[in-house]
């Protein structure tokens, strides 16, 4: 019983750590690259526009899709690691 509780606690901590990492990447790309670092990225041209504008319009969407696939992949590995796989 205690082993199951320790296993569940470790699983939850790993899950929260993964979610936190994904949220940090999400905040950096959507808020940081598109808004905060706009002056630094203004001189870099991607697709005929500034890199910060590209992040605000296209890059953040592509990053969000990448985060979804990364999260699903990592959660499958985490489930298998803790014996909760399909």
PDB file with SEQRES, HELIX, SHEET and CRYST1 records, atoms N, CA, C and O in Angstrom:
SEQRES   1 A   86  UNK UNK UNK UNK UNK UNK UNK UNK UNK UNK UNK UNK UNK          
SEQRES   2 A   86  UNK UNK UNK UNK UNK UNK UNK UNK UNK UNK UNK UNK UNK          
SEQRES   3 A   86  UNK UNK UNK UNK UNK UNK UNK UNK UNK UNK UNK UNK UNK          
SEQRES   4 A   86  UNK UNK UNK UNK UNK UNK UNK UNK UNK UNK UNK UNK UNK          
SEQRES   5 A   86  UNK UNK UNK UNK UNK UNK UNK UNK UNK UNK UNK UNK UNK          
SEQRES   6 A   86  UNK UNK UNK UNK UNK UNK UNK UNK UNK UNK UNK UNK UNK          
SEQRES   7 A   86  UNK UNK UNK UNK UNK UNK UNK UNK                              
HELIX    1 AA1 UNK A    2  UNK A   27  1                                  26    
HELIX    2 AA2 UNK A   28  UNK A   36  3                                   9    
HELIX    3 AA3 UNK A   38  UNK A   41  1                                   4    
HELIX    4 AA4 UNK A   51  UNK A   54  1                                   4    
HELIX    5 AA5 UNK A   55  UNK A   59  3                                   5    
HELIX    6 AA6 UNK A   60  UNK A   81  1                                  22    
SHEET    1 AA1 2 UNK A  45  UNK A  46  0                                        
SHEET    2 AA1 2 UNK A  49  UNK A  50 -1                                        
CRYST1    1.000    1.000    1.000  90.00  90.00  90.00 P 1           1          
ATOM      1  N   UNK A   1       0.819  -1.194   0.000  1.00  0.00           N  
ATOM      2  CA  UNK A   1       0.000   0.000   0.000  1.00  0.00           C  
ATOM      3  C   UNK A   1       0.868   1.265   0.000  1.00  0.00           C  
ATOM      4  O   UNK A   1       0.608   2.204  -0.752  1.00  0.00           O  
ATOM      5  N   UNK A   2       1.891   1.277   0.844  1.00  0.00           N  
ATOM      6  CA  UNK A   2       2.768   2.442   0.904  1.00  0.00           C  
ATOM      7  C   UNK A   2       3.566   2.594  -0.383  1.00  0.00           C  
ATOM      8  O   UNK A   2       3.862   3.706  -0.819  1.00  0.00           O  
ATOM      9  N   UNK A   3       3.914   1.440  -0.994  1.00  0.00           N  
ATOM     10  CA  UNK A   3       4.657   1.486  -2.247  1.00  0.00           C  
ATOM     11  C   UNK A   3       3.808   2.082  -3.366  1.00  0.00           C  
ATOM     12  O   UNK A   3       4.312   2.829  -4.205  1.00  0.00           O  
ATOM     13  N   UNK A   4       2.509   1.748  -3.377  1.00  0.00           N  
ATOM     14  CA  UNK A   4       1.609   2.315  -4.380  1.00  0.00           C  
ATOM     15  C   UNK A   4       1.476   3.827  -4.205  1.00  0.00           C  
ATOM     16  O   UNK A   4       1.428   4.575  -5.181  1.00  0.00           O  
ATOM     17  N   UNK A   5       1.420   4.263  -2.947  1.00  0.00           N  
ATOM     18  CA  UNK A   5       1.298   5.704  -2.691  1.00  0.00           C  
ATOM     19  C   UNK A   5       2.574   6.439  -3.105  1.00  0.00           C  
ATOM     20  O   UNK A   5       2.498   7.529  -3.673  1.00  0.00           O  
ATOM     21  N   UNK A   6       3.735   5.863  -2.831  1.00  0.00           N  
ATOM     22  CA  UNK A   6       5.000   6.467  -3.234  1.00  0.00           C  
ATOM     23  C   UNK A   6       5.118   6.502  -4.754  1.00  0.00           C  
ATOM     24  O   UNK A   6       5.612   7.475  -5.323  1.00  0.00           O  
ATOM     25  N   UNK A   7       4.659   5.427  -5.410  1.00  0.00           N  
ATOM     26  CA  UNK A   7       4.686   5.363  -6.872  1.00  0.00           C  
ATOM     27  C   UNK A   7       3.763   6.428  -7.472  1.00  0.00           C  
ATOM     28  O   UNK A   7       4.119   7.086  -8.449  1.00  0.00           O  
ATOM     29  N   UNK A   8       2.577   6.592  -6.880  1.00  0.00           N  
ATOM     30  CA  UNK A   8       1.621   7.595  -7.361  1.00  0.00           C  
ATOM     31  C   UNK A   8       2.170   9.008  -7.147  1.00  0.00           C  
ATOM     32  O   UNK A   8       1.990   9.881  -7.997  1.00  0.00           O  
ATOM     33  N   UNK A   9       2.837   9.231  -6.018  1.00  0.00           N  
ATOM     34  CA  UNK A   9       3.421  10.547  -5.741  1.00  0.00           C  
ATOM     35  C   UNK A   9       4.539  10.865  -6.729  1.00  0.00           C  
ATOM     36  O   UNK A   9       4.621  11.985  -7.234  1.00  0.00           O  
ATOM     37  N   UNK A  10       5.391   9.897  -7.004  1.00  0.00           N  
ATOM     38  CA  UNK A  10       6.485  10.100  -7.972  1.00  0.00           C  
ATOM     39  C   UNK A  10       5.924  10.349  -9.368  1.00  0.00           C  
ATOM     40  O   UNK A  10       6.430  11.198 -10.102  1.00  0.00           O  
ATOM     41  N   UNK A  11       4.886   9.613  -9.732  1.00  0.00           N  
ATOM     42  CA  UNK A  11       4.247   9.798 -11.039  1.00  0.00           C  
ATOM     43  C   UNK A  11       3.674  11.208 -11.146  1.00  0.00           C  
ATOM     44  O   UNK A  11       3.848  11.877 -12.164  1.00  0.00           O  
ATOM     45  N   UNK A  12       2.992  11.655 -10.095  1.00  0.00           N  
ATOM     46  CA  UNK A  12       2.380  12.979 -10.125  1.00  0.00           C  
ATOM     47  C   UNK A  12       3.438  14.076 -10.184  1.00  0.00           C  
ATOM     48  O   UNK A  12       3.268  15.059 -10.906  1.00  0.00           O  
ATOM     49  N   UNK A  13       4.526  13.921  -9.436  1.00  0.00           N  
ATOM     50  CA  UNK A  13       5.606  14.919  -9.479  1.00  0.00           C  
ATOM     51  C   UNK A  13       6.226  14.999 -10.868  1.00  0.00           C  
ATOM     52  O   UNK A  13       6.525  16.091 -11.353  1.00  0.00           O  
ATOM     53  N   UNK A  14       6.420  13.856 -11.506  1.00  0.00           N  
ATOM     54  CA  UNK A  14       6.974  13.854 -12.863  1.00  0.00           C  
ATOM     55  C   UNK A  14       6.006  14.508 -13.842  1.00  0.00           C  
ATOM     56  O   UNK A  14       6.428  15.229 -14.746  1.00  0.00           O  
ATOM     57  N   UNK A  15       4.722  14.261 -13.667  1.00  0.00           N  
ATOM     58  CA  UNK A  15       3.705  14.850 -14.535  1.00  0.00           C  
ATOM     59  C   UNK A  15       3.664  16.362 -14.364  1.00  0.00           C  
ATOM     60  O   UNK A  15       3.612  17.094 -15.352  1.00  0.00           O  
ATOM     61  N   UNK A  16       3.688  16.835 -13.130  1.00  0.00           N  
ATOM     62  CA  UNK A  16       3.665  18.281 -12.875  1.00  0.00           C  
ATOM     63  C   UNK A  16       4.931  18.943 -13.413  1.00  0.00           C  
ATOM     64  O   UNK A  16       4.868  20.050 -13.947  1.00  0.00           O  
ATOM     65  N   UNK A  17       6.082  18.277 -13.280  1.00  0.00           N  
ATOM     66  CA  UNK A  17       7.334  18.819 -13.815  1.00  0.00           C  
ATOM     67  C   UNK A  17       7.251  18.945 -15.338  1.00  0.00           C  
ATOM     68  O   UNK A  17       7.719  19.935 -15.901  1.00  0.00           O  
ATOM     69  N   UNK A  18       6.663  17.958 -16.003  1.00  0.00           N  
ATOM     70  CA  UNK A  18       6.500  17.998 -17.452  1.00  0.00           C  
ATOM     71  C   UNK A  18       5.557  19.127 -17.867  1.00  0.00           C  
ATOM     72  O   UNK A  18       5.838  19.861 -18.815  1.00  0.00           O  
ATOM     73  N   UNK A  19       4.451  19.261 -17.162  1.00  0.00           N  
ATOM     74  CA  UNK A  19       3.496  20.327 -17.462  1.00  0.00           C  
ATOM     75  C   UNK A  19       4.132  21.693 -17.245  1.00  0.00           C  
ATOM     76  O   UNK A  19       3.932  22.606 -18.047  1.00  0.00           O  
ATOM     77  N   UNK A  20       4.896  21.840 -16.172  1.00  0.00           N  
ATOM     78  CA  UNK A  20       5.563  23.105 -15.894  1.00  0.00           C  
ATOM     79  C   UNK A  20       6.551  23.468 -16.998  1.00  0.00           C  
ATOM     80  O   UNK A  20       6.615  24.620 -17.426  1.00  0.00           O  
ATOM     81  N   UNK A  21       7.315  22.490 -17.455  1.00  0.00           N  
ATOM     82  CA  UNK A  21       8.252  22.738 -18.551  1.00  0.00           C  
ATOM     83  C   UNK A  21       7.547  23.159 -19.824  1.00  0.00           C  
ATOM     84  O   UNK A  21       7.998  24.071 -20.516  1.00  0.00           O  
ATOM     85  N   UNK A  22       6.438  22.497 -20.137  1.00  0.00           N  
ATOM     86  CA  UNK A  22       5.674  22.862 -21.334  1.00  0.00           C  
ATOM     87  C   UNK A  22       5.096  24.268 -21.208  1.00  0.00           C  
ATOM     88  O   UNK A  22       5.081  25.018 -22.184  1.00  0.00           O  
ATOM     89  N   UNK A  23       4.620  24.634 -20.018  1.00  0.00           N  
ATOM     90  CA  UNK A  23       4.077  25.975 -19.817  1.00  0.00           C  
ATOM     91  C   UNK A  23       5.157  27.048 -19.909  1.00  0.00           C  
ATOM     92  O   UNK A  23       4.898  28.151 -20.389  1.00  0.00           O  
ATOM     93  N   UNK A  24       6.361  26.729 -19.452  1.00  0.00           N  
ATOM     94  CA  UNK A  24       7.464  27.687 -19.563  1.00  0.00           C  
ATOM     95  C   UNK A  24       7.808  27.937 -21.031  1.00  0.00           C  
ATOM     96  O   UNK A  24       8.010  29.081 -21.439  1.00  0.00           O  
ATOM     97  N   UNK A  25       7.873  26.871 -21.816  1.00  0.00           N  
ATOM     98  CA  UNK A  25       8.142  27.026 -23.250  1.00  0.00           C  
ATOM     99  C   UNK A  25       7.020  27.821 -23.907  1.00  0.00           C  
ATOM    100  O   UNK A  25       7.278  28.714 -24.714  1.00  0.00           O  
ATOM    101  N   UNK A  26       5.776  27.498 -23.563  1.00  0.00           N  
ATOM    102  CA  UNK A  26       4.625  28.197 -24.116  1.00  0.00           C  
ATOM    103  C   UNK A  26       4.695  29.695 -23.793  1.00  0.00           C  
ATOM    104  O   UNK A  26       4.485  30.525 -24.678  1.00  0.00           O  
ATOM    105  N   UNK A  27       4.987  30.047 -22.534  1.00  0.00           N  
ATOM    106  CA  UNK A  27       5.052  31.453 -22.130  1.00  0.00           C  
ATOM    107  C   UNK A  27       6.213  32.166 -22.811  1.00  0.00           C  
ATOM    108  O   UNK A  27       6.075  33.314 -23.233  1.00  0.00           O  
ATOM    109  N   UNK A  28       7.352  31.493 -22.920  1.00  0.00           N  
ATOM    110  CA  UNK A  28       8.509  32.115 -23.562  1.00  0.00           C  
ATOM    111  C   UNK A  28       8.221  32.433 -25.022  1.00  0.00           C  
ATOM    112  O   UNK A  28       8.540  33.523 -25.496  1.00  0.00           O  
ATOM    113  N   UNK A  29       7.622  31.491 -25.732  1.00  0.00           N  
ATOM    114  CA  UNK A  29       7.369  31.700 -27.161  1.00  0.00           C  
ATOM    115  C   UNK A  29       6.260  32.715 -27.381  1.00  0.00           C  
ATOM    116  O   UNK A  29       6.420  33.639 -28.178  1.00  0.00           O  
ATOM    117  N   UNK A  30       5.132  32.559 -26.686  1.00  0.00           N  
ATOM    118  CA  UNK A  30       3.989  33.430 -26.965  1.00  0.00           C  
ATOM    119  C   UNK A  30       4.164  34.822 -26.381  1.00  0.00           C  
ATOM    120  O   UNK A  30       3.809  35.806 -27.029  1.00  0.00           O  
ATOM    121  N   UNK A  31       4.699  34.926 -25.179  1.00  0.00           N  
ATOM    122  CA  UNK A  31       4.832  36.232 -24.545  1.00  0.00           C  
ATOM    123  C   UNK A  31       6.225  36.814 -24.742  1.00  0.00           C  
ATOM    124  O   UNK A  31       6.377  37.997 -25.046  1.00  0.00           O  
ATOM    125  N   UNK A  32       7.233  35.980 -24.568  1.00  0.00           N  
ATOM    126  CA  UNK A  32       8.604  36.467 -24.659  1.00  0.00           C  
ATOM    127  C   UNK A  32       9.023  36.841 -26.066  1.00  0.00           C  
ATOM    128  O   UNK A  32       9.405  37.982 -26.324  1.00  0.00           O  
ATOM    129  N   UNK A  33       8.951  35.875 -26.983  1.00  0.00           N  
ATOM    130  CA  UNK A  33       9.434  36.121 -28.354  1.00  0.00           C  
ATOM    131  C   UNK A  33       8.553  37.089 -29.119  1.00  0.00           C  
ATOM    132  O   UNK A  33       9.048  37.843 -29.956  1.00  0.00           O  
ATOM    133  N   UNK A  34       7.261  37.082 -28.848  1.00  0.00           N  
ATOM    134  CA  UNK A  34       6.358  37.936 -29.613  1.00  0.00           C  
ATOM    135  C   UNK A  34       6.229  39.337 -29.032  1.00  0.00           C  
ATOM    136  O   UNK A  34       5.941  40.279 -29.770  1.00  0.00           O  
ATOM    137  N   UNK A  35       6.438  39.498 -27.713  1.00  0.00           N  
ATOM    138  CA  UNK A  35       6.200  40.800 -27.094  1.00  0.00           C  
ATOM    139  C   UNK A  35       7.461  41.365 -26.425  1.00  0.00           C  
ATOM    140  O   UNK A  35       7.927  42.445 -26.791  1.00  0.00           O  
ATOM    141  N   UNK A  36       8.003  40.643 -25.458  1.00  0.00           N  
ATOM    142  CA  UNK A  36       9.109  41.180 -24.657  1.00  0.00           C  
ATOM    143  C   UNK A  36      10.391  41.379 -25.456  1.00  0.00           C  
ATOM    144  O   UNK A  36      11.058  42.405 -25.326  1.00  0.00           O  
ATOM    145  N   UNK A  37      10.729  40.401 -26.278  1.00  0.00           N  
ATOM    146  CA  UNK A  37      11.984  40.468 -27.028  1.00  0.00           C  
ATOM    147  C   UNK A  37      11.795  41.031 -28.433  1.00  0.00           C  
ATOM    148  O   UNK A  37      12.646  40.826 -29.299  1.00  0.00           O  
ATOM    149  N   UNK A  38      10.701  41.730 -28.666  1.00  0.00           N  
ATOM    150  CA  UNK A  38      10.417  42.284 -29.992  1.00  0.00           C  
ATOM    151  C   UNK A  38      11.526  43.198 -30.487  1.00  0.00           C  
ATOM    152  O   UNK A  38      11.932  43.070 -31.642  1.00  0.00           O  
ATOM    153  N   UNK A  39      12.038  44.117 -29.667  1.00  0.00           N  
ATOM    154  CA  UNK A  39      13.120  44.978 -30.168  1.00  0.00           C  
ATOM    155  C   UNK A  39      14.380  44.197 -30.560  1.00  0.00           C  
ATOM    156  O   UNK A  39      15.075  44.573 -31.504  1.00  0.00           O  
ATOM    157  N   UNK A  40      14.670  43.124 -29.843  1.00  0.00           N  
ATOM    158  CA  UNK A  40      15.857  42.327 -30.157  1.00  0.00           C  
ATOM    159  C   UNK A  40      15.683  41.519 -31.443  1.00  0.00           C  
ATOM    160  O   UNK A  40      16.651  41.283 -32.167  1.00  0.00           O  
ATOM    161  N   UNK A  41      14.456  41.100 -31.724  1.00  0.00           N  
ATOM    162  CA  UNK A  41      14.190  40.262 -32.896  1.00  0.00           C  
ATOM    163  C   UNK A  41      13.738  41.058 -34.110  1.00  0.00           C  
ATOM    164  O   UNK A  41      13.458  40.475 -35.157  1.00  0.00           O  
ATOM    165  N   UNK A  42      13.661  42.385 -33.987  1.00  0.00           N  
ATOM    166  CA  UNK A  42      13.121  43.215 -35.074  1.00  0.00           C  
ATOM    167  C   UNK A  42      13.997  43.194 -36.321  1.00  0.00           C  
ATOM    168  O   UNK A  42      13.480  43.327 -37.430  1.00  0.00           O  
ATOM    169  N   UNK A  43      15.290  43.032 -36.170  1.00  0.00           N  
ATOM    170  CA  UNK A  43      16.173  43.078 -37.326  1.00  0.00           C  
ATOM    171  C   UNK A  43      16.283  41.774 -38.091  1.00  0.00           C  
ATOM    172  O   UNK A  43      16.849  41.747 -39.184  1.00  0.00           O  
ATOM    173  N   UNK A  44      15.755  40.694 -37.540  1.00  0.00           N  
ATOM    174  CA  UNK A  44      15.847  39.381 -38.180  1.00  0.00           C  
ATOM    175  C   UNK A  44      14.607  39.175 -39.043  1.00  0.00           C  
ATOM    176  O   UNK A  44      13.481  39.265 -38.555  1.00  0.00           O  
ATOM    177  N   UNK A  45      14.817  38.902 -40.319  1.00  0.00           N  
ATOM    178  CA  UNK A  45      13.706  38.764 -41.257  1.00  0.00           C  
ATOM    179  C   UNK A  45      13.405  37.297 -41.535  1.00  0.00           C  
ATOM    180  O   UNK A  45      14.299  36.515 -41.858  1.00  0.00           O  
ATOM    181  N   UNK A  46      12.128  36.937 -41.403  1.00  0.00           N  
ATOM    182  CA  UNK A  46      11.650  35.582 -41.722  1.00  0.00           C  
ATOM    183  C   UNK A  46      10.393  35.741 -42.566  1.00  0.00           C  
ATOM    184  O   UNK A  46       9.404  36.318 -42.114  1.00  0.00           O  
ATOM    185  N   UNK A  47      10.433  35.237 -43.771  1.00  0.00           N  
ATOM    186  CA  UNK A  47       9.263  35.314 -44.638  1.00  0.00           C  
ATOM    187  C   UNK A  47       8.863  36.731 -44.987  1.00  0.00           C  
ATOM    188  O   UNK A  47       7.684  36.994 -45.220  1.00  0.00           O  
ATOM    189  N   UNK A  48       9.812  37.651 -45.028  1.00  0.00           N  
ATOM    190  CA  UNK A  48       9.507  39.027 -45.398  1.00  0.00           C  
ATOM    191  C   UNK A  48       9.006  39.886 -44.249  1.00  0.00           C  
ATOM    192  O   UNK A  48       8.576  41.017 -44.475  1.00  0.00           O  
ATOM    193  N   UNK A  49       9.050  39.383 -43.026  1.00  0.00           N  
ATOM    194  CA  UNK A  49       8.598  40.152 -41.876  1.00  0.00           C  
ATOM    195  C   UNK A  49       9.552  39.933 -40.704  1.00  0.00           C  
ATOM    196  O   UNK A  49      10.419  39.062 -40.768  1.00  0.00           O  
ATOM    197  N   UNK A  50       9.402  40.705 -39.650  1.00  0.00           N  
ATOM    198  CA  UNK A  50      10.259  40.559 -38.480  1.00  0.00           C  
ATOM    199  C   UNK A  50      10.010  39.216 -37.798  1.00  0.00           C  
ATOM    200  O   UNK A  50       8.911  38.664 -37.858  1.00  0.00           O  
ATOM    201  N   UNK A  51      11.049  38.707 -37.151  1.00  0.00           N  
ATOM    202  CA  UNK A  51      10.945  37.422 -36.461  1.00  0.00           C  
ATOM    203  C   UNK A  51       9.933  37.480 -35.321  1.00  0.00           C  
ATOM    204  O   UNK A  51       9.225  36.502 -35.083  1.00  0.00           O  
ATOM    205  N   UNK A  52       9.849  38.600 -34.614  1.00  0.00           N  
ATOM    206  CA  UNK A  52       8.882  38.706 -33.520  1.00  0.00           C  
ATOM    207  C   UNK A  52       7.445  38.644 -34.043  1.00  0.00           C  
ATOM    208  O   UNK A  52       6.586  38.019 -33.420  1.00  0.00           O  
ATOM    209  N   UNK A  53       7.181  39.286 -35.179  1.00  0.00           N  
ATOM    210  CA  UNK A  53       5.850  39.212 -35.783  1.00  0.00           C  
ATOM    211  C   UNK A  53       5.560  37.791 -36.249  1.00  0.00           C  
ATOM    212  O   UNK A  53       4.435  37.308 -36.119  1.00  0.00           O  
ATOM    213  N   UNK A  54       6.571  37.124 -36.789  1.00  0.00           N  
ATOM    214  CA  UNK A  54       6.393  35.747 -37.229  1.00  0.00           C  
ATOM    215  C   UNK A  54       6.048  34.851 -36.048  1.00  0.00           C  
ATOM    216  O   UNK A  54       5.167  33.998 -36.156  1.00  0.00           O  
ATOM    217  N   UNK A  55       6.741  35.035 -34.908  1.00  0.00           N  
ATOM    218  CA  UNK A  55       6.419  34.257 -33.715  1.00  0.00           C  
ATOM    219  C   UNK A  55       5.000  34.535 -33.254  1.00  0.00           C  
ATOM    220  O   UNK A  55       4.290  33.612 -32.855  1.00  0.00           O  
ATOM    221  N   UNK A  56       4.575  35.783 -33.301  1.00  0.00           N  
ATOM    222  CA  UNK A  56       3.230  36.131 -32.854  1.00  0.00           C  
ATOM    223  C   UNK A  56       2.167  35.521 -33.758  1.00  0.00           C  
ATOM    224  O   UNK A  56       1.096  35.157 -33.273  1.00  0.00           O  
ATOM    225  N   UNK A  57       2.428  35.398 -35.052  1.00  0.00           N  
ATOM    226  CA  UNK A  57       1.421  34.930 -35.985  1.00  0.00           C  
ATOM    227  C   UNK A  57       1.529  33.447 -36.333  1.00  0.00           C  
ATOM    228  O   UNK A  57       0.513  32.752 -36.372  1.00  0.00           O  
ATOM    229  N   UNK A  58       2.725  32.955 -36.583  1.00  0.00           N  
ATOM    230  CA  UNK A  58       2.899  31.586 -37.062  1.00  0.00           C  
ATOM    231  C   UNK A  58       3.700  30.712 -36.101  1.00  0.00           C  
ATOM    232  O   UNK A  58       3.319  29.576 -35.816  1.00  0.00           O  
ATOM    233  N   UNK A  59       4.797  31.246 -35.612  1.00  0.00           N  
ATOM    234  CA  UNK A  59       5.712  30.457 -34.812  1.00  0.00           C  
ATOM    235  C   UNK A  59       5.102  29.936 -33.526  1.00  0.00           C  
ATOM    236  O   UNK A  59       5.379  28.808 -33.119  1.00  0.00           O  
ATOM    237  N   UNK A  60       4.276  30.744 -32.885  1.00  0.00           N  
ATOM    238  CA  UNK A  60       3.658  30.289 -31.649  1.00  0.00           C  
ATOM    239  C   UNK A  60       2.687  29.145 -31.911  1.00  0.00           C  
ATOM    240  O   UNK A  60       2.596  28.219 -31.105  1.00  0.00           O  
ATOM    241  N   UNK A  61       1.971  29.194 -33.008  1.00  0.00           N  
ATOM    242  CA  UNK A  61       1.042  28.114 -33.345  1.00  0.00           C  
ATOM    243  C   UNK A  61       1.802  26.826 -33.617  1.00  0.00           C  
ATOM    244  O   UNK A  61       1.417  25.760 -33.137  1.00  0.00           O  
ATOM    245  N   UNK A  62       2.878  26.921 -34.383  1.00  0.00           N  
ATOM    246  CA  UNK A  62       3.687  25.733 -34.659  1.00  0.00           C  
ATOM    247  C   UNK A  62       4.335  25.196 -33.383  1.00  0.00           C  
ATOM    248  O   UNK A  62       4.447  23.983 -33.204  1.00  0.00           O  
ATOM    249  N   UNK A  63       4.756  26.088 -32.507  1.00  0.00           N  
ATOM    250  CA  UNK A  63       5.331  25.666 -31.239  1.00  0.00           C  
ATOM    251  C   UNK A  63       4.283  24.979 -30.373  1.00  0.00           C  
ATOM    252  O   UNK A  63       4.584  23.970 -29.736  1.00  0.00           O  
ATOM    253  N   UNK A  64       3.072  25.497 -30.336  1.00  0.00           N  
ATOM    254  CA  UNK A  64       2.003  24.882 -29.546  1.00  0.00           C  
ATOM    255  C   UNK A  64       1.703  23.476 -30.048  1.00  0.00           C  
ATOM    256  O   UNK A  64       1.501  22.563 -29.246  1.00  0.00           O  
ATOM    257  N   UNK A  65       1.672  23.293 -31.353  1.00  0.00           N  
ATOM    258  CA  UNK A  65       1.444  21.958 -31.913  1.00  0.00           C  
ATOM    259  C   UNK A  65       2.591  21.031 -31.531  1.00  0.00           C  
ATOM    260  O   UNK A  65       2.368  19.871 -31.187  1.00  0.00           O  
ATOM    261  N   UNK A  66       3.819  21.544 -31.591  1.00  0.00           N  
ATOM    262  CA  UNK A  66       4.970  20.755 -31.173  1.00  0.00           C  
ATOM    263  C   UNK A  66       4.897  20.374 -29.703  1.00  0.00           C  
ATOM    264  O   UNK A  66       5.250  19.253 -29.338  1.00  0.00           O  
ATOM    265  N   UNK A  67       4.441  21.297 -28.848  1.00  0.00           N  
ATOM    266  CA  UNK A  67       4.302  21.006 -27.425  1.00  0.00           C  
ATOM    267  C   UNK A  67       3.276  19.902 -27.199  1.00  0.00           C  
ATOM    268  O   UNK A  67       3.476  19.042 -26.342  1.00  0.00           O  
ATOM    269  N   UNK A  68       2.193  19.915 -27.949  1.00  0.00           N  
ATOM    270  CA  UNK A  68       1.165  18.873 -27.808  1.00  0.00           C  
ATOM    271  C   UNK A  68       1.747  17.505 -28.121  1.00  0.00           C  
ATOM    272  O   UNK A  68       1.553  16.561 -27.355  1.00  0.00           O  
ATOM    273  N   UNK A  69       2.455  17.387 -29.230  1.00  0.00           N  
ATOM    274  CA  UNK A  69       3.044  16.089 -29.585  1.00  0.00           C  
ATOM    275  C   UNK A  69       4.130  15.683 -28.600  1.00  0.00           C  
ATOM    276  O   UNK A  69       4.236  14.507 -28.250  1.00  0.00           O  
ATOM    277  N   UNK A  70       4.939  16.639 -28.147  1.00  0.00           N  
ATOM    278  CA  UNK A  70       5.975  16.348 -27.160  1.00  0.00           C  
ATOM    279  C   UNK A  70       5.354  15.856 -25.855  1.00  0.00           C  
ATOM    280  O   UNK A  70       5.834  14.886 -25.268  1.00  0.00           O  
ATOM    281  N   UNK A  71       4.294  16.515 -25.400  1.00  0.00           N  
ATOM    282  CA  UNK A  71       3.633  16.121 -24.155  1.00  0.00           C  
ATOM    283  C   UNK A  71       3.049  14.717 -24.270  1.00  0.00           C  
ATOM    284  O   UNK A  71       3.191  13.914 -23.347  1.00  0.00           O  
ATOM    285  N   UNK A  72       2.402  14.412 -25.378  1.00  0.00           N  
ATOM    286  CA  UNK A  72       1.829  13.081 -25.569  1.00  0.00           C  
ATOM    287  C   UNK A  72       2.921  12.014 -25.583  1.00  0.00           C  
ATOM    288  O   UNK A  72       2.759  10.952 -24.981  1.00  0.00           O  
ATOM    289  N   UNK A  73       4.021  12.288 -26.261  1.00  0.00           N  
ATOM    290  CA  UNK A  73       5.135  11.342 -26.327  1.00  0.00           C  
ATOM    291  C   UNK A  73       5.728  11.101 -24.943  1.00  0.00           C  
ATOM    292  O   UNK A  73       5.940   9.958 -24.540  1.00  0.00           O  
ATOM    293  N   UNK A  74       5.997  12.204 -24.210  1.00  0.00           N  
ATOM    294  CA  UNK A  74       6.585  12.077 -22.881  1.00  0.00           C  
ATOM    295  C   UNK A  74       5.629  11.402 -21.894  1.00  0.00           C  
ATOM    296  O   UNK A  74       6.074  10.638 -21.038  1.00  0.00           O  
ATOM    297  N   UNK A  75       4.338  11.669 -21.998  1.00  0.00           N  
ATOM    298  CA  UNK A  75       3.378  11.037 -21.093  1.00  0.00           C  
ATOM    299  C   UNK A  75       3.274   9.543 -21.365  1.00  0.00           C  
ATOM    300  O   UNK A  75       3.114   8.760 -20.429  1.00  0.00           O  
ATOM    301  N   UNK A  76       3.362   9.134 -22.623  1.00  0.00           N  
ATOM    302  CA  UNK A  76       3.376   7.703 -22.929  1.00  0.00           C  
ATOM    303  C   UNK A  76       4.593   7.028 -22.304  1.00  0.00           C  
ATOM    304  O   UNK A  76       4.483   5.936 -21.745  1.00  0.00           O  
ATOM    305  N   UNK A  77       5.743   7.670 -22.398  1.00  0.00           N  
ATOM    306  CA  UNK A  77       6.955   7.125 -21.775  1.00  0.00           C  
ATOM    307  C   UNK A  77       6.828   7.101 -20.257  1.00  0.00           C  
ATOM    308  O   UNK A  77       7.257   6.144 -19.614  1.00  0.00           O  
ATOM    309  N   UNK A  78       6.245   8.143 -19.684  1.00  0.00           N  
ATOM    310  CA  UNK A  78       6.045   8.206 -18.243  1.00  0.00           C  
ATOM    311  C   UNK A  78       5.070   7.136 -17.773  1.00  0.00           C  
ATOM    312  O   UNK A  78       5.291   6.504 -16.740  1.00  0.00           O  
ATOM    313  N   UNK A  79       3.998   6.931 -18.522  1.00  0.00           N  
ATOM    314  CA  UNK A  79       3.045   5.873 -18.188  1.00  0.00           C  
ATOM    315  C   UNK A  79       3.706   4.509 -18.208  1.00  0.00           C  
ATOM    316  O   UNK A  79       3.489   3.696 -17.310  1.00  0.00           O  
ATOM    317  N   UNK A  80       4.507   4.256 -19.222  1.00  0.00           N  
ATOM    318  CA  UNK A  80       5.202   2.979 -19.303  1.00  0.00           C  
ATOM    319  C   UNK A  80       6.226   2.804 -18.174  1.00  0.00           C  
ATOM    320  O   UNK A  80       6.410   1.703 -17.655  1.00  0.00           O  
ATOM    321  N   UNK A  81       6.884   3.898 -17.808  1.00  0.00           N  
ATOM    322  CA  UNK A  81       7.878   3.849 -16.739  1.00  0.00           C  
ATOM    323  C   UNK A  81       7.245   3.470 -15.402  1.00  0.00           C  
ATOM    324  O   UNK A  81       7.851   2.750 -14.610  1.00  0.00           O  
ATOM    325  N   UNK A  82       6.034   3.951 -15.151  1.00  0.00           N  
ATOM    326  CA  UNK A  82       5.367   3.674 -13.887  1.00  0.00           C  
ATOM    327  C   UNK A  82       4.356   2.525 -13.978  1.00  0.00           C  
ATOM    328  O   UNK A  82       3.571   2.304 -13.056  1.00  0.00           O  
ATOM    329  N   UNK A  83       4.385   1.806 -15.087  1.00  0.00           N  
ATOM    330  CA  UNK A  83       3.526   0.631 -15.231  1.00  0.00           C  
ATOM    331  C   UNK A  83       2.064   0.964 -15.477  1.00  0.00           C  
ATOM    332  O   UNK A  83       1.182   0.182 -15.123  1.00  0.00           O  
ATOM    333  N   UNK A  84       1.803   2.102 -16.072  1.00  0.00           N  
ATOM    334  CA  UNK A  84       0.434   2.513 -16.338  1.00  0.00           C  
ATOM    335  C   UNK A  84       0.120   2.543 -17.830  1.00  0.00           C  
ATOM    336  O   UNK A  84      -0.892   3.113 -18.239  1.00  0.00           O  
ATOM    337  N   UNK A  85       0.973   1.938 -18.637  1.00  0.00           N  
ATOM    338  CA  UNK A  85       0.783   1.964 -20.085  1.00  0.00           C  
ATOM    339  C   UNK A  85      -0.418   1.142 -20.524  1.00  0.00           C  
ATOM    340  O   UNK A  85      -1.026   0.413 -19.740  1.00  0.00           O  
ATOM    341  N   UNK A  86      -0.731   1.280 -21.776  1.00  0.00           N  
ATOM    342  CA  UNK A  86      -1.902   0.581 -22.314  1.00  0.00           C  
ATOM    343  C   UNK A  86      -1.695  -0.912 -22.380  1.00  0.00           C  
ATOM    344  O   UNK A  86      -2.589  -1.640 -22.810  1.00  0.00           O  
TER     345      UNK A  86                                                      
END                                                                             
